[in-house]
Amino acid sequence: MPDFLFSSNSNTSSQHSKWRDYTLAQAASFVAKNGTVIVCAVSHPYLPFLNNWLISIARQKHQDKVLVIAEDYATLFKVNQRWPGHAVLVPPAPDSQTAHKFGSQGFFNFTSRRPRHLLHILELGYNVMYNDVDMVWLADPFPYLQGSHDVYFTDDMAAVKPLNHSHDLPPPGKKGRPYICSCMIFLRPTRGAKLVMKKWIEELQSQPWSKAKKANDQPGFNWALNKTAGEVDLYLLPQAAFPTGGLYFKNKTWVQETKGMHVIIHNNYITGFEKKIKRFHDFGLWLVDDHALESPLGRL
């Protein structure tokens, strides 16, 4: 890691220029532990969610391998000011000064960069875990990444599965593709994982956002999985450990029956910044108000 990144020059403009030049390769090399990087992509309005997620990861002692892919310069500078080296911006910065609504063009532009970032990290030779920041870790997910599969993922369907359900890619739904969540993905730097990322990029290029379609990047991920399934070693993570928000927040009976099994909770099946915060609050998962000092970023 170049010494200049941690020089004591406190001049703000020189600090800013140093982080502008920081590359994904430098950043991955700095944060990787045991060949693994945990990645999220964040724009400035989502910093409270980033902090909430980081607190939950710090409790599992995995925060040191987190790399924040900043989607604007405000995020890049803020994170690296508090936690030097843990944020990188891959130019060009998208125009994302407001929290993009799911289904909007801004949201699509923001998320459609995701497979490029992940592919680049795989090409550098690292394992990579991607998380959306509206997630909370309740336990360590790494023991669940068993075997040497190429791509690990979670189902986005709220229908209850048996505890011993298959780990194969679920069959396609009504739209001809499965409903896997692009929110939590673990990839090994294999030919198969790279193939899925390349296919995902292709799918996004062939189905760009339009007002009529209001695309997001998740269907593209599902088409990529579906079209490469015969060539790639895929692994569906257990539902009880990695439930979709449509199950965890809406099915009290199931939550009770699977108590003690939950590992990562995703606050999806709901749109809107304030609604997500309220729901996390209601379920005791909004940690930033009382536990901000547990985050590497401190109180933002």
N, C-alpha and C positions, 0 to 999 in steps of 0.2 A: 504494500500500500504506500503510495507516494507520501513523503513526509509533509509536502505542502498542504495536504488536506487538513492536517492537524496543527499547522503553524499557529503561533499565538497572536498573529496580526489581527487586531480587533477592529480594524477599519471595515465598516459595513460593506462598502462597495467592493473591497478586495475579497471579503468573505463570499459575497454574492457571486462574484465572477468565478471564484474557485468552484463553487457548487454548480454553476452553469456548465462548467467544463467536465464535471464528474460523469464518467460513463457507466453504462449498465455493467460492463465487464469488470470495471474497478469496484463497483458497489457490490456485485455478487461475490467477488473474491474476498472483500472485506467482511461481509456478514456470514458467509457460508460456514457451517459447522458440520463435520462428518459428511461433507459433500452435499449438504442439503440447504436450501434456501426456502423461507416462507415468504410469500409475496402477497401484497394487496395493492390495489390501485385506488387513489384517493384524490378528490378535489377538495378545495378549502372548506366548503360548507359541511363536509362530512368529517371534519376533524374530531368532533365529539364522539362519533361512532368509532373512529380509529382508536381513540383513547380508551374507550370502553372495551373494545376487542383486545387491545394491548394489555390491559389490566388482567383480563382472563387468561391470556397467554403467559404473562409473567408468573401467574400463580402455578403454571405447569412447567416453569423454568425453560421455556423455549424462546423467550423474547430476543435473545442475542442473534438468532438467525433470521430475524424479520427484516425484510427490505420493503420500504414504502415506495411504490412507483407514484411519484407526485404528478398530478395532471395539470398543475399550474405552478407558477413560480412562488406564489405566496406559501403554498404547502411545502415546496422544496426547501425554502429558506427557514420556515418555522420549525420543521422537523429536524433539520440539520443544525439549527441553532441550539436546540434542546438536547439532541441525540446525534452528534456528528457522525456522518457516514452512512446513516440508515435510511436516507431518502435519495432518490435519483429522479431526474426528469429526462424522459426520452423525447427529444424534439421531433417534430414541432409540437409545442404545447397546444392541446385542444382549447377551444374557446369555452371555458367552463367555469364561469364565476358564480353561477347559481346552482343550487342542488337540482340536478336534472330529474324530471319526472319520468318514471318508467314508461317506455313507449314513445318518448319524445325523440326528436332528431338528435338533440344534444346528448341524451342518454345513449343512443345508438353509437354516435361518434366516439363517445367516451369508452364504451365497452368493446367496440369492435377492434380496438388496439390491443386488447388483452391477449389473443393468441399469438400475436407477433412478439410481445414481451416474453411470453412463456417459451416460445420456440427459441428465441435468442438465448435464454438461460439454459435450455436443454443443449443447444449447440455448444455452449461453453463447458458442458460436461457435468452439470449439477442435477441432482434430484430437485424438483420444485413442487411445493404445495402452494396452491392459490386459494385464498379465502376472500369472500366479500366481507366488508367491515361491519355489516349489520348481523354479525354472528357473535356468539359467545361460547368460549370453551368451558366446559364443566369438568373435563378430565383430559388426559393426554391422548391425542388421537394416534400417535405413532405406533403403539402396539397393534393397532387395527390394520396397519398397512402391511399385512402378512404376505409372504411369498415374494416373487420377483415379477409381478405383473407389470405391464407397460403403463396402464392408465387406471386410476381408482377414482370413483365418483359416487354420487348419492342420487337417489330417486326423488323427484319433485312431486310425486303423486301422494295424496293424503290417505289413500285406501290402505288399511292395515294389512301388513304381510305377516305370515307366520314367522316366529322367531328364527326358525332354521331355513329361511327363504334362500333361493338360489342366488349365487353371486354373478350370474350371467347378465348380460345386457337384457333388460326387459323387452318383451315384444313390442312392436310399434303400436301406437294408439290410433285414434281416428284420423289423424293427419298424416299417417304413413311413417311416422317417426316415433321413437320413445320420448319420454318426458323426464330426461335427466337434468339435474340442476347444474348450471355452469358456475355455481357459487363456491363449490368446494371440490377441488380437483388435485390429485397427487400424480405426478408424472416422473418416471425414471428416464434418464437420458438415452433411451433406446431408439432404434429405427422405428418401432411401432408407435411410440409416443410422438415422435417428430412427425410421422405420417398423419396422425390425427390432427395435430396443430396445423399442418399445411393444408389439410382438407378443410378444416374449420375456416381458415383464411380464405380459401377458394369459395366456400359457401357464402361467406359474408360479402365477397366481391360480386357474386352472382345474384344476391338478393339484397341490394342496397335499400336504405330506408326510403319510404315514401309515405305521404300523408294517409293514403288508403291502407297501406299494409302496416305501418307503424312497427317496423321490425325491431327486435332486440337481438343480442348475439346468441341467446340460448337455443333457438331453433337450429341455427347454423352448427352449433356444437353437436346437437342431436343427429342432424343429417350426417355430420362427419363420423360420428360413432357408428351409425347405422351402415354407412357405405364402406367402412374399413373393418367392420366386426370380424370378417373372415381372416384378416391378415394380422390383427392386433390382439394382444392378450389383455382383455378388459376385465375389470373387477368391480362389481357393485358392492359398496360398503353396507354393513348391516343397518337396517332401518331403525332399530331400537337405539343405536348409538348415534346415528346421524339423521334424525327425523326432519322432514320439511316443516316449515312453520304452520302449514295447513293442518298438520297432524298435532304437533306439540302444543300449539296455542288454542286448539279447538276441540280436542278430544281428551277430556279430563280422565275418563275411564282408562284409556290407553296409557296416559302419562302415569297413572297410579300403578297399573299392571307392570309397567316397564321401569319403575322407580329404581334408581341406582345404575341404570344401563346407559343413560344419556351422556354423550361426549361433546358434540358440538350442536348448538341450537341456532337455527337460521330464522331471522325475523322477517320472513317473506309471507306471501299471501296477504299482503297489506301494502298500500302505497301511501306515501306522504311522510315527510320528515318527522313532524310532530306526532303523528299516529304511531310511528315505530317507537319513538322515545316513550310515549305513554304506555304502550304495550310492554316494553322492557321493564318500565317502572312497576307496572301492575304485577309482573311475574318475578319481581326481585332481581332482575338481570341488568338494571341500569346502574352500573358500578361507579361511574365517574363522579357523582355528587359526594360520595363518602369515602371513596378509595382511590382518588386521583393520584395520590403519592405513590401508589403501587405501580403506576405506569412509568416507563422510561422517559416519557415526555413531561411527567409531573402534571400540575394543574394548568390547563390551557385557558 
